[in-house]
Amino acid sequence: MYNRRFNYVIVGVFVTAMLVAGGVSLALVTGRTGPTDTYHVVLDNVSDVKFGTQVRFEGYPIGQVERISPEATAAGVHFRVDVSVEQGWPIPADSVARIGASSFLAAKTIDISGGESAQTLTPGEQIVSAPSADIFTVLAGTAGEFSELNRTAVRPLLATLQRLAGQLETDAPQITGEIVAFTQHLNRTLAPVEELLAKDNLATVEQSLVNLEYTTVNLATLSEQLGGTLARVDRIAANIDEMIAANRGHVDQSLKDVRYTLSAISRAVDSIVHNLDGSARNMNEFSRLIRQNPGLLLDGTPREAVSPAEAEQRANIK
């Protein structure tokens, strides 16, 4: 009887020890070994995240996920994830939380990357979140983007290329004919150039280039000479300005004399023009009389005015 009771006691102690060890191990695994502080993170996707998911700070387990609550906003549905961490654990204000996994087969965790801010978050505040760093999530997002790209871009591009290929196949003979015609036209256009550059004409072309270079040199020399001439003209103009300004040679008196002469000519010009007009009329009359009767130059007696028809009739009578 005594041995049986002793065995029961040993079994009870062993089971109790195992329960305590299991509880301690669970507390160590979840990061809850004492009092905790509560924070929350807002995520767009909580795949494989649930109650009890481990929360780590720079890889060190400090707590677990307590609750996940979906929240509908104008931008879409987001998820509020409440986490509990060891009481008094300092989390810099610029820390970033994201979903991650430490290895290929490891479970998902909430990884907090510590910031550099000297200020720490107060329990109950929100930890800034970032997109998941999990390779599978990234691959899934990339696959979705590739699928969207294939639907919106690649397929329309292939259809366009197919239409272009069909159109090119239809228009290929015409395009080929146009290319041949263009080549023939280009050959005809280049034929005079080839003839110009023939050996017999190279000497002429070279001589033309030499003459052109000589002409260019002459033009440069002429330009320099024109520059000197312009400089002399500028000096002459400067001298004239200086002479006028200094009134050398009594320029003002000369201008007064010229003005007086022009004024006198202006007053007498009407009489001169009238006399010239009368002289012109007299000369016209004198020329007309001489043409009609040249004998006036010899005896001064005017001849009888006879018309050409009457003169011809008298000549026939004689």
Secondary structure as the mmCIF struct_conf table of DSSP 4:
data_model
#
loop_
_struct_conf.conf_type_id
_struct_conf.id
_struct_conf.beg_label_comp_id
_struct_conf.beg_label_asym_id
_struct_conf.beg_label_seq_id
_struct_conf.end_label_comp_id
_struct_conf.end_label_asym_id
_struct_conf.end_label_seq_id
HELX_RH_AL_P HELX_RH_AL_P1 TYR A 2 THR A 30
TURN_TY1_P TURN_TY1_P1 GLY A 31 GLY A 31
BEND BEND1 THR A 33 GLY A 34
STRN STRN1 THR A 36 LEU A 43
BEND BEND2 ASP A 44 ASP A 44
TURN_TY1_P TURN_TY1_P2 SER A 47 ASP A 48
TURN_TY1_P TURN_TY1_P3 PHE A 51 GLY A 52
STRN STRN2 GLN A 54 PHE A 57
TURN_TY1_P TURN_TY1_P4 GLU A 58 GLY A 59
STRN STRN3 TYR A 60 THR A 73
TURN_TY1_P TURN_TY1_P5 ALA A 74 ALA A 75
STRN STRN4 GLY A 76 GLU A 86
TURN_TY1_P TURN_TY1_P6 GLN A 87 GLY A 88
STRN STRN5 PRO A 92 PRO A 92
TURN_TY1_P TURN_TY1_P7 ALA A 93 ASP A 94
STRN STRN6 VAL A 96 GLY A 100
BEND BEND3 SER A 102 LEU A 105
HELX_LH_PP_P HELX_LH_PP_P1 ALA A 106 LYS A 108
STRN STRN7 THR A 109 SER A 113
BEND BEND4 ALA A 118 GLN A 119
STRN STRN8 THR A 120 THR A 120
HELX_LH_PP_P HELX_LH_PP_P2 LEU A 121 THR A 122
TURN_TY1_P TURN_TY1_P8 PRO A 123 GLY A 124
HELX_LH_PP_P HELX_LH_PP_P3 GLU A 125 GLU A 125
STRN STRN9 GLN A 126 SER A 129
HELX_RH_AL_P HELX_RH_AL_P2 ILE A 135 LEU A 149
HELX_RH_PI_P HELX_RH_PI_P1 ASN A 150 VAL A 154
HELX_RH_AL_P HELX_RH_AL_P3 ARG A 155 LEU A 196
TURN_TY1_P TURN_TY1_P9 LEU A 197 LEU A 197
BEND BEND5 ALA A 198 ALA A 198
HELX_RH_AL_P HELX_RH_AL_P4 LYS A 199 ALA A 246
TURN_TY1_P TURN_TY1_P10 ASN A 247 GLY A 249
HELX_RH_AL_P HELX_RH_AL_P5 VAL A 251 GLN A 292
HELX_RH_3T_P HELX_RH_3T_P1 PRO A 294 LEU A 297
TURN_TY1_P TURN_TY1_P11 LEU A 298 ASP A 299
HELX_LH_PP_P HELX_LH_PP_P4 THR A 301 ALA A 305
HELX_RH_AL_P HELX_RH_AL_P6 PRO A 308 ILE A 317
#
